[in-house]
Amino acid sequence: MTEADTGDDRIDAVLNEVGPRLRRIRSDRGATLGDLSASTGISVSTLSRLESGQRRPSLELLLPIARAHQVPLDELVGAPPVGDPRVKAKPIVRHGRTMFPLTRQPGGLQAYKVVQEKPYEDPDPRVHEGYEWLYVLSGRLRLVLGEHDVVLGAGEAAEFDTRVPHWFGPTPDGPVEFLSLFGPQGERMHVRARPRQS
């Protein structure tokens, strides 16, 4: 069986359910075929054949019926629910950090939500290609960047070229939660602190 055959079978199955659904919706509203015919302009015989499955539903027939019953077209057709929009992030645990990937595509800009509860440790600055942007969600994040040693609080951000020796981690105050955007090819984040004057 080909993929096209499977698709046709699914369409036929959906269309076969339309008739019984139309009858159920009309009955739930206490309407007769005559009532529905008067409000849609569709003949009683056509409506009857639709409900019994002897007539294939079309948009020209379903739209006035949906309007008469005041229901979305999806309800008449029984459209499948939209897929789950959530990102199924599999956490990565590395060096005391739990990182939740927020992007799925390989290469290019990568985004992570990072939670680090590991106790305070001595900074060990490293270098590598790329550009990084950090935004603290909660807690305090210590960032050692070249000769700078700063602490970022919730709502603060930092961006830097990762070819500069750098290290970041929680302060002795406790765990930290932050977002990390990393571009291996040196993509730079653009953040405007104040709206541009018009």
Secondary structure as UniProt FT lines:
FT   HELIX           3..28
FT   TURN            29..30
FT   HELIX           33..40
FT   HELIX           44..52
FT   HELIX           59..69
FT   HELIX           73..77
FT   STRAND          92..94
FT   TURN            95..96
FT   STRAND          97..101
FT   STRAND          110..116
FT   STRAND          131..138
FT   STRAND          141..145
FT   TURN            146..147
FT   STRAND          148..152
FT   TURN            154..155
FT   STRAND          157..161
FT   TURN            162..163
FT   STRAND          166..170
FT   TURN            172..173
FT   STRAND          176..183
FT   TURN            184..185
//
